[in-house]
């Protein structure tokens, strides 16, 4: 599962499937093979070469490093995703800062009860709101430095792509080129245009080495969102 914040503060959300899986993440080969497909929400046909992401693929810390958004209002975007095998549920905590002098860390918290009937395409709910959004893992793989990445496609607030990686610098440049090529080769003009528009999300290093976000009640009810002022309190 993964949650992606767009710079216009809309949300693109998604979750991993629990039905069929490729090899475990640690067994994936470090190469430039990009596993990609046209997402179901665009009416894409079933792709026999697209295998659901491996169990536990999204668990852990991720950095959102590239986006097709034209707005550059956010920076330093991190995601912590936790999959509960027993309950078959996932929770996502995305945290980010705004570009400018405000150092406050904003959060988006999401939950999902995974379904075995869908293919990397799930509804994800934001507690404290009436928001439930579906998005897709459109591509994933392991870069030439053996770090996992995924490409997320979502319809809200406008169609967009986000690339997340296990490392702050994102996929290697060689792999980034292969990702863009694979997306273009899907043959969908909208996806090709979004792939062409991909650019780096600002990461100025100010969060490097900082303690992780402690998600309290306000955070879990999604009350820690931008409101036009810079909060002085440090709690979430």
NUMAR-974757 format. One record per residue: residue number from 1; x, y, z of N, C-alpha, C in turn. Coordinates in steps of 0.2 Angstrom, whole numbers, plus 5000, padded with zeros to 4 digits. Each point is the difference from the previous one (the first is absolute). Example, Ala and Ser with C-alpha at 12.3 -4.5 7.8 and 13.67 -1.06 7.14 Angstrom:
% NUMAR-974757
R pos  n.x  n.y  n.z ca.x ca.y ca.z  c.x  c.y  c.z
R   1 5066 4972 5039 4996 5006 5000 5004 5006 5000
R   2 4998 5005 4996 5004 5006 5001 4996 5005 5003
END
This chain:
% NUMAR-974757
R pos  n.x  n.y  n.z ca.x ca.y ca.z  c.x  c.y  c.z
R   1 5004 4994 5000 4996 5006 5000 5004 5006 5000
R   2 4998 5005 4998 5004 5007 4999 4995 5005 5000
R   3 5002 5006 5003 4996 5006 4999 5005 5005 4997
R   4 4997 5004 4996 5004 5005 4996 4996 5007 5001
R   5 5004 5005 5002 4997 5007 5000 5003 5004 4994
R   6 4995 5003 4997 5002 5004 4994 5001 5007 5003
R   7 5004 5004 4996 5001 5007 5002 4995 5004 5000
R   8 4994 4999 4997 4994 5004 5001 4996 4998 5006
R   9 5003 4995 5004 4997 4997 5006 4994 4996 4999
R  10 4999 4998 4994 4995 4994 4999 5004 4994 5002
R  11 4996 4994 5000 5003 4994 5002 4999 4994 4995
R  12 5005 4997 4999 5000 4994 4996 5002 4994 5004
R  13 4996 4995 5000 5000 4995 5005 5000 4993 4997
R  14 5003 4995 5004 4999 4993 4997 5003 4995 5005
R  15 4999 4993 4998 5002 4995 5004 5003 4994 4997
R  16 5003 4996 5003 5003 4994 4997 4995 4994 5000
R  17 5000 4996 4995 4996 4994 5000 5003 4994 5004
R  18 4996 4996 5003 5002 4994 5004 4998 4994 4997
R  19 4999 4999 4994 4998 4994 4996 5006 4996 4997
R  20 5003 5003 4995 5005 4997 4997 5006 5005 5000
R  21 5006 4997 5001 5006 5004 5001 5006 4997 4996
R  22 5004 5005 4998 5007 4998 4997 5004 4998 5006
R  23 5007 4999 4998 5005 4998 5005 5000 5005 5006
R  24 5003 4999 5005 5000 5005 5006 5004 5005 4998
R  25 4999 5006 5003 5004 5006 4998 5008 4999 5000
R  26 5002 4996 5005 5007 4999 5000 5003 4995 4995
R  27 4995 4997 4996 5003 4995 4995 4999 5004 4993
R  28 4998 5006 5000 4999 5003 4993 5007 5002 4998
R  29 5001 4999 4993 5007 5001 4997 5001 5007 4999
R  30 5006 5003 5001 5002 5007 4999 5001 5001 4992
R  31 4995 5002 4997 5001 5001 4993 4995 5006 4997
R  32 5000 5001 4994 4996 5005 4997 4993 4998 4998
R  33 4998 4994 5002 4993 4997 4998 4995 5004 5003
R  34 4996 5004 4997 4994 5004 5003 4994 4996 4998
R  35 4996 4998 5006 4994 4996 4999 4995 5006 5000
R  36 4996 5001 4994 4996 5005 4999 4993 4998 4997
R  37 4995 5003 5001 4993 4999 4996 4996 5006 5000
R  38 4995 5000 4996 4995 5006 5000 4995 4998 5006
R  39 4999 5005 5004 4996 4999 5006 4993 4998 4998
R  40 4996 4996 5004 4994 4998 4999 4995 5006 5000
R  41 5001 5006 5003 4996 5005 5000 5000 5004 4993
R  42 5005 4999 4996 5000 5002 4994 4998 4995 4995
R  43 4997 4995 5002 4997 4995 4996 5005 4995 4997
R  44 5006 5000 5003 5005 4996 4997 4998 4992 5000
R  45 5002 4996 4995 4999 4993 5000 5005 4997 5005
R  46 4998 4994 5002 5004 4996 5004 5007 4999 4997
R  47 5005 5001 5004 5007 4999 4997 5003 4994 5003
R  48 5001 4994 4996 5002 4994 5003 5007 5001 5002
R  49 5004 5005 4998 5007 5001 5003 5000 5004 5006
R  50 4994 5003 5002 5000 5004 5006 4998 4995 5006
R  51 5005 4999 5005 4999 4996 5006 4999 5004 5006
R  52 4995 4999 5004 4999 5004 5006 5007 5001 5004
R  53 5001 5006 5003 5006 5001 5004 5000 4995 5005
R  54 5007 4998 5002 5001 4994 5005 4997 5002 5007
R  55 4998 4995 5004 4998 5001 5006 5005 5005 5004
R  56 4998 5005 5003 5004 5004 5004 5004 5005 4996
R  57 4999 5000 4994 5004 5005 4995 5000 5007 5003
R  58 4994 5003 5002 4999 5007 5002 5002 5001 5007
R  59 5001 4995 5004 5001 5001 5007 5007 5003 5001
R  60 5000 5005 5005 5006 5004 5002 5000 5007 4998
R  61 5006 5003 4999 5000 5007 4999 5002 5001 4993
R  62 4996 5005 4997 5001 5002 4993 5000 5007 4999
R  63 5003 5003 4994 5001 5007 4999 4997 5001 4993
R  64 4995 5005 5000 4997 5001 4994 5005 5005 4996
R  65 5003 4998 4994 5005 5004 4998 4999 5003 4993
R  66 4995 4998 4996 4998 5003 4994 4993 5000 4999
R  67 4997 5005 4996 4993 5001 4999 4999 5004 4994
R  68 4994 4999 4997 4998 5003 4994 4997 5006 5001
R  69 4999 5002 5006 4996 5006 5002 5005 5006 4998
R  70 4996 5006 4998 5004 5006 4998 5001 5004 5006
R  71 4996 4999 5005 5000 5004 5006 5006 4998 5005
R  72 5004 5004 5002 5006 4998 5004 4999 5003 5007
R  73 4994 4999 5003 4999 5003 5007 5002 4995 5006
R  74 5002 4994 4998 5001 4996 5006 5008 4997 4999
R  75 5003 4998 5006 5006 4998 5000 5001 4994 5005
R  76 5005 4997 5000 5002 4995 5005 4995 4995 5002
R  77 4997 4996 4995 4994 4996 5001 5003 4993 5001
R  78 4997 4998 5006 5002 4993 5002 4994 4996 5002
R  79 5000 4993 4999 4994 4996 5001 5003 4994 5004
R  80 4996 4998 5006 5001 4994 5003 4994 4996 5000
R  81 5001 4994 4997 4994 4995 4999 5001 4994 5004
R  82 4995 4998 5003 5000 4994 5005 4995 4996 4998
R  83 5001 4993 4998 4996 4995 4999 4999 4995 5005
R  84 4994 4999 5003 4998 4996 5005 4998 4993 4997
R  85 5004 4995 5000 4998 4994 4997 4994 4996 5003
R  86 5000 5000 5007 4995 4997 5003 4993 5003 4999
R  87 5000 5007 5000 4993 5003 4999 4999 5001 4992
R  88 5005 4999 4996 5000 5002 4993 4998 5007 4999
R  89 5003 5005 5003 4999 5007 5000 5006 5003 4999
R  90 5000 5006 4997 5006 5004 4999 4998 5008 5003
R  91 5005 5003 5003 5000 5007 5001 5006 5004 4997
R  92 4998 5006 4998 5005 5004 4997 5000 5006 5003
R  93 5006 5003 5001 5001 5007 5003 5005 5003 4995
R  94 4997 5005 4997 5004 5004 4995 5002 5007 5004
R  95 5006 5002 5000 5001 5007 5003 5004 5004 4995
R  96 5000 5007 5001 5003 5004 4995 5000 5007 5003
R  97 5004 5004 4996 5001 5007 5002 4998 5004 4994
R  98 4998 5007 5001 4999 5004 4995 5006 5004 4998
R  99 5001 5002 4994 5005 5004 4997 4999 5007 5004
R 100 5006 5002 5002 5000 5007 5004 5003 4999 5007
R 101 4998 5005 5004 5004 5001 5006 4996 4995 5006
R 102 4995 4998 4999 4996 4996 5005 5003 4993 5000
R 103 5003 4998 5006 5003 4993 5001 4995 4995 5003
R 104 4994 5002 5001 4995 4995 5002 4999 4994 4996
R 105 5000 4994 5003 4999 4994 4996 4992 4998 5000
R 106 4997 5000 4994 4993 4999 4999 4999 4992 4999
R 107 4994 4997 5001 4999 4993 5000 4994 4999 4997
R 108 5000 4994 4997 4994 4997 4997 5000 4992 5002
R 109 4994 4998 5004 5000 4993 5002 4994 4997 4997
R 110 5002 4993 4998 4995 4997 4996 5000 4992 5002
R 111 4994 4997 5000 4999 4993 5001 4997 4996 4995
R 112 5001 4994 4999 4997 4996 4995 4999 4993 5003
R 113 4995 4997 4998 4999 4992 5001 5001 4997 4993
R 114 5006 4997 5000 5001 4997 4993 4996 4995 4998
R 115 4999 5000 4993 4995 4995 4997 5004 4995 4995
R 116 4999 4994 5000 5003 4995 4996 4998 5000 4993
R 117 4995 5004 4998 4997 5000 4994 5002 5005 4995
R 118 5004 5005 5002 5003 5005 4996 5007 5000 4999
R 119 5002 5004 4995 5007 4999 4997 5003 5007 5001
R 120 5004 5001 5005 5003 5006 5002 4996 5006 4998
R 121 4993 5000 5002 4996 5005 4999 4994 5000 5005
R 122 5001 5004 5005 4996 5000 5006 4997 5006 5003
R 123 4994 5000 5004 4998 5006 5003 5004 5001 5007
R 124 5001 5006 5001 5004 5001 5007 4996 5006 5003
R 125 4999 4999 5006 4996 5005 5004 5004 5005 5005
R 126 4998 5006 5000 5003 5005 5005 4996 5001 5006
R 127 5002 4997 5005 4995 5001 5006 4999 5007 5002
R 128 4995 5002 5003 4998 5007 5001 4997 5004 4994
R 129 5000 4996 4995 4997 5004 4994 4996 4995 4996
R 130 4996 5002 4995 4996 4996 4996 5004 4998 4993
R 131 5006 5000 5000 5004 4999 4994 5002 4993 4999
R 132 4999 4997 4995 5002 4994 4998 5002 5000 4993
R 133 5006 4998 4998 5002 5001 4993 5004 4994 4998
R 134 4999 4998 4993 5003 4994 4997 5006 5003 4996
R 135 5006 4997 5000 5005 5001 4995 5003 4993 4999
R 136 5005 5001 4995 5004 4994 4998 5007 5000 5000
R 137 5003 4994 5002 5007 4999 4998 5001 4999 4993
R 138 5003 5005 4996 5000 4999 4993 5007 4997 4998
R 139 5005 5000 5004 5006 4997 4999 5004 4999 5006
R 140 5005 4995 5000 5004 4999 5006 5006 4996 4998
R 141 5005 5000 5004 5006 4996 4999 5006 5002 5005
R 142 5006 4997 4998 5006 5002 5004 5005 5003 4995
R 143 5003 5005 5003 5004 5004 4995 5007 4997 5000
R 144 5005 5003 4996 5006 4997 4999 5005 5000 5007
R 145 4997 5004 5005 5004 5000 5006 4996 4995 5005
R 146 4995 4996 4998 4997 4995 5004 4995 5003 5005
R 147 4997 5006 4998 4995 5003 5004 4993 5000 4997
R 148 4995 4998 5004 4994 5000 4997 4997 5006 4999
R 149 4995 5001 4995 4996 5006 4998 4993 4998 4998
R 150 4996 5004 5000 4993 4999 4996 4998 5007 4997
R 151 4996 4999 4995 4997 5006 4997 4992 4999 5001
R 152 4997 5006 5003 4994 5000 5002 4996 5005 4995
R 153 4994 4997 4998 4995 5004 4996 4994 5002 5004
R 154 4998 5006 5000 4993 5001 5003 4997 5006 4997
R 155 4993 5000 5001 4996 5004 4996 4998 5007 5003
R 156 5002 5001 5007 4998 5005 5004 5006 5004 5002
R 157 5000 5007 5000 4995 5004 4998 5000 5001 4992
R 158 5005 4998 4997 5001 4999 4993 5004 4994 4999
R 159 5000 4997 4994 5004 4994 4999 5007 5002 5001
R 160 5004 4995 5003 5007 5001 5001 5004 4994 5001
R 161 5006 5001 5000 5005 4994 5001 5005 5002 5006
R 162 5001 4996 5004 5005 5001 5005 5005 4994 5001
R 163 5006 5001 5000 5005 4995 5001 5003 5000 5007
R 164 4999 4994 5004 5003 5000 5006 5006 4995 5000
R 165 5005 5001 5005 5005 4996 5000 5002 4998 5007
R 166 5004 4995 5001 5003 4999 5007 5005 5005 5002
R 167 5003 5004 4996 5005 5004 5001 4998 5007 4998
R 168 5003 5005 5004 4998 5007 4999 5002 5003 4993
R 169 5005 4997 4997 5002 5002 4993 4995 4998 4995
R 170 4996 4995 5001 4996 4997 4995 5003 4994 4996
R 171 4997 4997 4995 5003 4995 4996 5006 5003 4996
R 172 5005 4996 4999 5006 5002 4996 4997 5003 4993
R 173 5005 5005 4998 4998 5003 4994 4999 4995 4994
R 174 5004 4995 5000 4999 4995 4994 4993 4997 5001
R 175 4998 4998 5006 4993 4997 5001 4995 5005 4999
R 176 5001 5006 5002 4995 5005 4999 4998 5001 4992
R 177 5005 5000 4996 4999 5000 4993 4996 4994 4998
R 178 5002 4994 5003 4996 4994 4998 4993 5000 5002
R 179 4998 5003 5006 4994 5001 5002 4996 5004 4995
R 180 5002 5006 4998 4997 5004 4996 4999 4997 4993
R 181 5005 4996 4998 4999 4996 4993 4994 4995 5001
R 182 5000 4997 5005 4995 4994 5001 4993 5004 5000
R 183 4999 5005 5004 4994 5004 5000 4998 5002 4993
R 184 5004 5003 4997 4999 5002 4993 4998 4994 4995
R 185 5003 4995 5001 4999 4994 4996 4993 4996 5001
R 186 4997 5003 5006 4993 4997 5001 4995 5002 4995
R 187 5002 5005 4996 4995 5002 4994 4994 5004 5002
R 188 5000 5003 5006 4995 5004 5002 5003 5008 5000
R 189 4997 5004 4996 5002 5007 4999 5000 5004 5007
R 190 4995 4999 5004 5000 5003 5006 5005 4998 5005
R 191 5002 4994 5000 5005 4998 5005 5007 5002 4997
R 192 5001 5000 4993 5006 5002 4997 5001 5007 5002
R 193 4995 5004 5000 5001 5007 5001 5002 5002 5007
R 194 4996 4996 5005 5002 5000 5007 5007 4998 5001
R 195 5002 4995 4997 5007 4997 5001 5005 5006 4997
R 196 4999 5003 4995 5004 5005 4997 5001 5006 5005
R 197 4994 5001 5004 5000 5006 5005 5003 4999 5006
R 198 5003 4993 5001 5002 4999 5007 5007 5004 5002
R 199 5000 5002 5006 5006 5004 5002 5001 4999 5007
R 200 5005 5002 5003 5002 4998 5007 4996 5004 5005
R 201 4998 4997 5005 4997 5003 5006 5005 5003 5004
R 202 5000 5006 5002 5005 5003 5004 5002 4996 5007
R 203 5006 4999 5001 5002 4997 5006 5007 5003 5002
R 204 4999 5005 5005 5006 5004 5002 5004 4997 5006
R 205 4998 4994 5002 5004 4997 5005 4998 5002 5007
R 206 4996 5005 5001 4998 5002 5007 4997 4995 5005
R 207 4998 4995 4997 4997 4994 5004 5004 4995 5001
R 208 5006 5000 4997 5005 4994 5000 5002 5000 5008
R 209 5000 4994 5002 5002 4999 5007 4995 5002 5006
R 210 4995 5003 4998 4994 5002 5005 4997 4993 5002
R 211 4997 5001 5006 4996 4994 5003 4993 5000 4995
R 212 4998 4994 5000 4994 4999 4996 4994 5003 5003
R 213 4995 5001 4996 4994 5004 5002 4996 4995 5005
R 214 4998 5003 5006 4996 4996 5004 4993 5002 4999
R 215 4996 4995 4997 4993 5002 4998 4995 4999 5006
R 216 4998 5006 5003 4995 4999 5005 4993 5001 4998
R 217 4995 5002 5004 4993 5000 4998 4999 5005 4995
R 218 5003 5006 5000 4998 5005 4995 5003 4997 4993
R 219 5006 4997 5000 5002 4997 4994 4996 4995 4997
R 220 4998 4995 5005 4996 4994 4998 4993 5002 4997
R 221 4998 5006 5002 4993 5003 4998 5001 5005 4994
R 222 5006 5000 4998 5002 5005 4994 4998 5007 5001
R 223 5002 5002 5006 4999 5007 5002 5007 5004 5000
R 224 5005 4997 4997 5006 5004 4999 5002 5001 4993
R 225 4995 5004 4997 5001 5002 4993 5001 5008 4999
R 226 5003 5002 4995 5001 5007 4999 4994 5004 5000
R 227 5000 5006 5004 4994 5004 5000 5002 5008 4999
R 228 5006 5001 4997 5002 5007 4998 5004 5003 5005
R 229 5001 4997 5006 5005 5002 5005 5005 4995 5002
R 230 5005 5002 5003 5005 4995 5002 5000 4999 5007
R 231 4998 4993 5002 4999 4999 5007 5006 5001 5004
R 232 4999 5002 5006 5006 5000 5005 5000 4994 5004
R 233 4995 4996 5001 5000 4994 5004 5004 4995 4997
R 234 5003 4996 5003 5004 4994 4997 4996 4993 5000
R 235 4995 5000 5004 4996 4994 5001 4996 4998 4994
R 236 4998 4994 4999 4996 4998 4994 4994 4996 5002
END
